Structures are given as structure tokens and as C-alpha cells.
Amino acid sequence: MTNELAKTSKNFLWDILSFVAIVLMVGILRHKTFIPFILPFLFLFIFISAFKGRISNLIFTNPFFCVLGGMCYTIYLYHYFIISFWGKLVGNISPIGNYFVTFLIFAIPSCVLIIIASSFLFLLFEKPFMKKEWYRSLVLFKKSVTSQRDVSSFTHNRSIRP
């Protein structure tokens, strides 16, 4: 019954409100005086629609976006370097005089590079430390534990002898 209640409580009206809120967020960025007053309410509509909307819920609970959210710190740390690298490679290339097309030519590959590089760096640096006792898997820690045992047994045996 709880499953049925959850399905019936989701509504397309929240999806429409979410879409309108996103469009308004983009539009309001040019009017800096309205941002502090309107932006919190727009975010509120988007957050509620993530739970109450049918399509919004599917988007926000998509495993890709959940994993992307888990990697947010890695993305935050490395995105600037990746954008700078890509900008140096294609910064002076402008195949079409249209700003929007040039922006897309730069932004889409940048996003793909950021996701790929951040995924690799997340798996390499962040994920191993999510385990509770990650430090036990370090080779250095294993060597120091075994060497401490060897030293303690050596000193114990030496102290018995005169």
C-alpha cells in the first residue's frame, strides 16, 4: 500500500513547476537585485519536485546523477584544471562567429572530460578512503606492524637473558 501511495502522490504539476523554476533561475541571473529574494523559492520548488514530481523524481534518482553527486568533491577539486587544460587546447578556435555555438563546442567536451577525469580520480583517491579501516590496507602500515612485533619479541627475548 505504501508503494501505491508513493506512486499516486507523484504528480506532473511538480514537474512543470520544476521546469519553470529552472528557466526562471537562468533568466534571473542577469538581474542581480532579485536573486536573494527569488532564488531560494525557486530552489525550494526544484527540491520539492525531486520528491513529488514524476519526471523530476526519475531524473534526480537516476543512478548516474547519484554517482555524480557522490563524486562532487572530486569534481570540485579538479574541474578548474581540466577546464584550463581544455581551454588552452581549443581556446583560440572559433569555427563559427556565433557565441552560443562556440560555447557549446567548448562546454560539451569540457563536461565530458571533467566527468571522465573525475571518475578516474575519485576511484583512485577518494573511494579507497571510504572504507572504515582503509589504513590497514596500506603496505607501509602492514610492514610497521610486523616490524613492531619483531622488535617487541626481540627485546622481550633479550631482556630474559643476562
C-alpha positions, 0 to 999 in steps of 0.5 A: 500500500505504501508503494501505491501511495508513493506512486499516486502522490507523484504528480506532473504539476511538480514537474512543470513547476520544476521546469519553470523554476529552472528557466526562471533561475537562468533568466534571473541571473542577469538581474542581480537585485532579485536573486536573494529574494527569488532564488531560494523559492525557486530552489525550494520548488526544484527540491520539492519536485525531486520528491513529488514530481514524476519526471523530476523524481526519475531524473534526480534518482537516476543512478548516474546523477547519484554517482555524480553527486557522490563524486562532487568533491572530486569534481570540485577539486579538479574541474578548474584544471581540466577546464584550463587544460581544455581551454588552452587546447581549443581556446583560440578556435572559433569555427563559427562567429556565433557565441552560443555555438562556440560555447557549446563546442567548448562546454560539451567536451569540457563536461565530458572530460571533467566527468571522465577525469573525475571518475578516474580520480575519485576511484583512485583517491577518494573511494579507497578512503571510504572504507572504515579501516582503509589504513590497514590496507596500506603496505607501509602500515602492514610492514610497521606492524610486523616490524613492531612485533619483531622488535617487541619479541626481540627485546622481550627475548633479550631482556630474559637473558643476562 
